[in-house]
Amino acid sequence: MSDSFCAGIKIIKHLEINPHELNNCIAIIGMPGIADVAKFAVDSLIGQLSAINLMDVIFDEYPAGAIVDDSLLSAPKAEILLWKDPKEARDIILITADAQSLTPKGIYKISNFLSEIIAQFKIKLIVALGAYPVNGKNINSKAPKIYTTSTNKDLLQDFLKGNHYERMQKGVIIGANGLIPTLAKARFNIDGLVFLAETDNIAILNEDITDLKASITLLEMLRESFTIPIKKKYSLENIENITKNLQNKRDQLEKDLETFQILDTEEKRKSLYI
């Protein structure tokens, strides 16, 4: 394992990969944001595919605090992982993080850096995930809609021909999930598709909300549209039990945090990231 520094960014490498050994590789991005829709989807994908950790990225504009997991301390970080397709059809680079930067400048900086990493892997397509907040009354109770946009008009039109997703006409995608594919296209001519699953817009005001239904809808999209071998471990049918288990864990965490809680205006901004 080796590490290196880049102007406020520390890279901890766990495994070296020759980009020329990757087969038709795409990148899938899911950063924390509204209802953690993208984050949960990519974390689930990482677990199901048993992806290998290539590197951790520690950034000095992530929230200033240490994460405790299983009694061990770690710094907030981004992770870049690899799944090698045993059928050699399509390898996948997966990118997620514990947090997003607390400042717009920081979001641009880490997004620029991650787009450079993606370019180094010779990737031709980025698939970014996120949430699309709407009035909860308008969401289909069985399956939320998925809205999509792209950095390439022809790519978007071709993709929509064979799928039932909605075209995102206008709006702003705040945070790294939208910025990374945009910068990768501008700097390295890497095409990008962004998929946003409907979620209740109340999640913008309450960062404790996690929308598993939206995350699972994105996983189903990945399985169907990109032929990724995602198991039926998570499905819209068993979401009630999953939600109950996660809520129990959340309740216990809130009890642990009752004695120590810091909240400032900068930290509140993270709930706006899509």
Backbone torsions as a table, in degrees:
resi	resn	phi	psi	omega
1	MET	NA	137.1	179.1
2	SER	-132.2	163.5	177.9
3	ASP	-140.0	160.9	179.7
4	SER	-152.0	167.7	-175.9
5	PHE	-122.5	151.2	178.5
6	CYS	-152.2	86.7	173.4
7	ALA	45.0	67.1	178.2
8	GLY	89.5	-3.2	179.9
9	ILE	-117.5	126.2	176.0
10	LYS	-108.2	126.3	-178.9
11	ILE	-106.0	120.9	176.5
12	ILE	-108.6	107.4	-176.5
13	LYS	-89.2	133.6	178.3
14	HIS	-106.5	-26.9	-176.6
15	LEU	-154.9	134.0	177.2
16	GLU	-91.8	133.5	179.7
17	ILE	-126.0	133.9	174.0
18	ASN	-80.8	115.7	-177.7
19	PRO	-55.3	-29.3	-178.6
20	HIS	-73.0	-10.1	178.0
21	GLU	-91.7	-2.7	179.8
22	LEU	-85.5	141.7	-176.8
23	ASN	-104.8	111.8	173.9
24	ASN	47.7	45.9	-167.9
25	CYS	-75.5	138.3	171.9
26	ILE	-119.8	162.2	175.5
27	ALA	-112.2	135.0	175.4
28	ILE	-116.8	125.8	-174.1
29	ILE	-116.4	135.0	175.0
30	GLY	-149.7	95.2	179.7
31	MET	-93.1	160.6	175.8
32	PRO	-59.9	147.7	179.8
33	GLY	-175.5	-149.8	-177.5
34	ILE	-58.1	122.9	179.4
35	ALA	56.8	13.0	-178.8
36	ASP	50.7	35.1	-177.2
37	VAL	-61.5	-51.3	-178.0
38	ALA	-70.7	-40.0	-178.0
39	LYS	-60.7	-47.6	-179.0
40	PHE	-65.0	-39.9	-179.3
41	ALA	-61.1	-47.3	-177.9
42	VAL	-71.6	-38.6	176.4
43	ASP	-60.0	-40.5	178.1
44	SER	-65.0	-40.5	179.0
45	LEU	-64.1	-41.8	178.3
46	ILE	-59.0	-44.8	-179.6
47	GLY	-67.2	-43.7	-177.0
48	GLN	-68.6	-34.1	-178.7
49	LEU	-90.2	-5.1	-175.8
50	SER	51.6	50.0	-178.4
51	ALA	-64.6	148.3	-177.9
52	ILE	-94.5	132.8	-179.9
53	ASN	-76.4	116.6	178.6
54	LEU	-86.9	-42.2	-178.7
55	MET	-161.6	153.7	170.3
56	ASP	-108.9	146.7	179.3
57	VAL	-123.4	113.8	178.1
58	ILE	-101.4	127.6	-170.7
59	PHE	-124.0	132.2	-174.4
60	ASP	-77.0	3.2	173.5
61	GLU	-110.8	12.8	167.1
62	TYR	-75.8	162.8	179.8
63	PRO	-51.6	140.1	-176.6
64	ALA	-83.0	90.4	179.1
65	GLY	-174.0	164.0	179.0
66	ALA	-106.7	142.9	178.0
67	ILE	-94.8	132.3	177.5
68	VAL	-108.5	119.9	178.9
69	ASP	-137.2	121.8	-177.8
70	ASP	54.6	41.7	177.1
71	SER	71.5	6.8	-179.7
72	LEU	-109.8	142.2	179.9
73	LEU	-92.2	142.9	173.1
74	SER	-151.1	156.0	178.3
75	ALA	-84.2	149.6	173.2
76	PRO	-56.9	138.8	-173.3
77	LYS	-153.0	161.7	165.7
78	ALA	-98.1	151.6	-179.7
79	GLU	-126.0	139.2	176.0
80	ILE	-122.0	118.8	-174.3
81	LEU	-124.7	164.6	-177.8
82	LEU	-131.1	135.5	167.4
83	TRP	-116.1	119.8	176.5
84	LYS	-92.0	119.8	-179.9
85	ASP	-69.2	118.5	179.9
86	PRO	-62.9	-22.0	177.4
87	LYS	-87.6	-2.8	177.8
88	GLU	59.0	32.6	178.4
89	ALA	-93.7	-48.8	-179.1
90	ARG	-153.6	114.0	173.3
91	ASP	-83.0	160.3	-176.3
92	ILE	-134.7	129.7	167.4
93	ILE	-95.9	126.2	-179.4
94	LEU	-111.5	132.8	-176.7
95	ILE	-129.2	126.6	175.6
96	THR	-147.6	-177.9	-178.2
97	ALA	-156.7	162.9	176.0
98	ASP	-77.2	-22.9	-175.9
99	ALA	-160.3	170.2	169.1
100	GLN	-107.9	158.0	178.7
101	SER	-59.8	151.6	-178.1
102	LEU	-86.0	-5.1	-178.5
103	THR	-129.6	151.1	175.4
104	PRO	-57.3	-40.4	178.9
105	LYS	-61.2	-41.0	179.4
106	GLY	-65.9	-38.2	178.2
107	ILE	-63.3	-42.4	177.5
108	TYR	-63.4	-41.2	-176.2
109	LYS	-65.3	-48.8	-178.1
110	ILE	-71.8	-32.1	177.9
111	SER	-67.1	-41.2	175.4
112	ASN	-60.4	-45.4	-178.5
113	PHE	-62.4	-46.5	-178.5
114	LEU	-67.3	-32.5	175.9
115	SER	-66.3	-33.7	175.6
116	GLU	-66.1	-41.1	177.6
117	ILE	-62.0	-43.9	179.2
118	ILE	-59.9	-42.7	179.8
119	ALA	-64.0	-36.5	179.7
120	GLN	-64.0	-27.7	178.5
121	PHE	-83.8	4.9	177.9
122	LYS	61.1	32.6	-178.8
123	ILE	-77.5	141.0	-178.4
124	LYS	-105.9	-14.0	-177.8
125	LEU	-143.6	132.0	174.5
126	ILE	-110.2	132.2	174.9
127	VAL	-116.0	111.4	-178.8
128	ALA	-108.0	142.4	-177.4
129	LEU	-113.0	158.8	178.9
130	GLY	-175.1	-171.5	-178.5
131	ALA	-112.5	149.7	177.9
132	TYR	-123.2	94.2	-174.8
133	PRO	-70.8	129.4	177.3
134	VAL	-139.7	172.0	174.3
135	ASN	-61.5	125.9	-175.9
136	GLY	-56.4	-27.7	-179.3
137	LYS	-68.1	-20.3	-176.8
138	ASN	-94.9	2.0	-177.9
139	ILE	-89.3	131.7	175.7
140	ASN	-62.6	124.7	-174.8
141	SER	-65.4	-23.3	-178.0
142	LYS	-90.5	-42.6	-176.6
143	ALA	-150.8	111.5	177.7
144	PRO	-62.4	150.8	175.5
145	LYS	-71.2	154.6	173.2
146	ILE	-115.7	127.5	176.4
147	TYR	-103.5	143.7	-177.9
148	THR	-134.2	150.3	174.1
149	THR	-144.5	171.4	-173.5
150	SER	-152.7	164.2	173.1
151	THR	-88.9	-3.0	-176.9
152	ASN	-135.1	116.0	-176.1
153	LYS	-61.6	-43.8	-179.5
154	ASP	-64.6	-40.9	178.2
155	LEU	-61.2	-43.0	-179.8
156	LEU	-63.3	-45.4	-179.5
157	GLN	-63.5	-42.8	179.1
158	ASP	-63.6	-40.1	-178.3
159	PHE	-68.0	-40.6	-177.0
160	LEU	-70.8	-21.2	-179.1
161	LYS	-60.4	-39.4	-175.4
162	GLY	-105.0	13.7	-176.9
163	ASN	-135.0	164.5	-176.5
164	HIS	-103.5	22.7	-177.6
165	TYR	-84.6	159.2	-178.1
166	GLU	-91.3	144.4	175.2
167	ARG	-82.2	129.3	173.9
168	MET	-81.0	115.0	-173.7
169	GLN	-81.4	-49.3	-178.4
170	LYS	-145.8	165.6	177.9
171	GLY	138.6	-173.3	179.8
172	VAL	-132.3	130.2	174.5
173	ILE	-101.9	106.5	-174.0
174	ILE	-87.5	133.7	176.3
175	GLY	104.5	-176.5	-171.8
176	ALA	-70.4	-25.6	-179.2
177	ASN	-61.3	-31.7	176.3
178	GLY	-94.7	-30.9	-174.1
179	LEU	-75.8	-37.2	-178.5
180	ILE	-59.5	-52.5	178.4
181	PRO	-64.6	-31.1	178.7
182	THR	-66.4	-46.0	179.3
183	LEU	-69.6	-37.1	178.8
184	ALA	-63.1	-35.9	177.2
185	LYS	-70.1	-44.9	-177.0
186	ALA	-66.6	-37.7	-174.0
187	ARG	-93.5	-35.1	-171.5
188	PHE	-126.6	4.6	179.9
189	ASN	57.7	37.6	175.6
190	ILE	-93.6	125.2	-179.4
191	ASP	-71.2	152.3	179.7
192	GLY	-141.5	143.7	171.5
193	LEU	-121.0	136.7	178.0
194	VAL	-119.1	130.6	-179.7
195	PHE	-119.1	124.7	-177.3
196	LEU	-120.3	121.3	179.6
197	ALA	-92.9	138.3	179.0
198	GLU	-57.4	138.3	172.6
199	THR	-145.6	157.6	-178.1
200	ASP	-65.0	129.3	-176.6
201	ASN	-68.6	-6.0	174.2
202	ILE	-65.1	-21.2	179.5
203	ALA	-65.4	-21.0	177.7
204	ILE	-65.3	-33.8	-177.0
205	LEU	-92.8	-18.2	-177.1
206	ASN	-127.5	101.2	-175.6
207	GLU	-75.3	-3.6	177.1
208	ASP	-81.5	-11.2	-178.6
209	ILE	-76.5	132.5	173.3
210	THR	-122.0	123.0	-176.4
211	ASP	-101.8	88.7	-178.1
212	LEU	-67.9	-32.1	-179.3
213	LYS	-61.9	-42.4	178.3
214	ALA	-65.3	-41.0	179.3
215	SER	-63.4	-43.7	-179.2
216	ILE	-66.8	-34.3	176.2
217	THR	-61.8	-39.1	177.0
218	LEU	-67.4	-38.1	177.4
219	LEU	-63.0	-40.9	177.3
220	GLU	-62.4	-39.5	178.0
221	MET	-62.1	-44.4	179.8
222	LEU	-62.5	-41.6	-179.5
223	ARG	-63.3	-43.1	-175.6
224	GLU	-78.6	-41.7	-171.8
225	SER	-87.6	-24.5	-176.4
226	PHE	-122.7	14.8	176.6
227	THR	45.7	48.2	177.3
228	ILE	-91.7	132.0	-176.1
229	PRO	-75.0	70.5	178.4
230	ILE	-87.8	127.5	179.9
231	LYS	-74.9	166.2	179.4
232	LYS	-86.6	29.2	179.2
233	LYS	-61.2	-41.7	176.0
234	TYR	-109.8	125.0	177.0
235	SER	-144.9	162.7	179.6
236	LEU	-64.1	-19.5	-178.3
237	GLU	-76.1	-35.9	-177.0
238	ASN	-104.0	18.8	-175.6
239	ILE	-65.6	-29.6	-178.0
240	GLU	-62.0	-43.8	179.3
241	ASN	-67.4	-39.7	178.9
242	ILE	-63.1	-45.3	-179.1
243	THR	-60.9	-41.0	179.7
244	LYS	-63.2	-43.7	-179.9
245	ASN	-63.9	-42.7	179.4
246	LEU	-67.8	-35.6	179.0
247	GLN	-65.5	-38.3	177.2
248	ASN	-61.8	-41.8	177.8
249	LYS	-65.2	-39.8	180.0
250	ARG	-64.7	-41.6	179.5
251	ASP	-61.1	-40.4	179.3
252	GLN	-66.7	-39.2	179.3
253	LEU	-64.4	-40.1	179.3
254	GLU	-63.5	-36.0	176.7
255	LYS	-64.0	-40.2	179.9
256	ASP	-65.7	-28.7	-175.6
257	LEU	-91.8	-1.9	-175.5
258	GLU	-60.7	-28.7	-177.4
259	THR	-87.1	-8.7	-177.5
260	PHE	-151.7	111.8	-178.3
261	GLN	-144.1	121.6	178.1
262	ILE	-118.3	128.7	-178.3
263	LEU	-141.6	118.6	176.1
264	ASP	-124.9	174.6	-173.7
265	THR	-65.5	-31.7	179.9
266	GLU	-68.4	-41.6	-177.8
267	GLU	-67.3	-29.8	179.8
268	LYS	-65.5	-22.7	-176.8
269	ARG	-67.7	-23.4	-173.5
270	LYS	-62.8	-25.9	-179.4
271	SER	-69.8	-11.5	-179.6
272	LEU	-86.2	-14.0	-176.6
273	TYR	-71.9	132.9	-179.7
274	ILE	-88.9	NA	NA
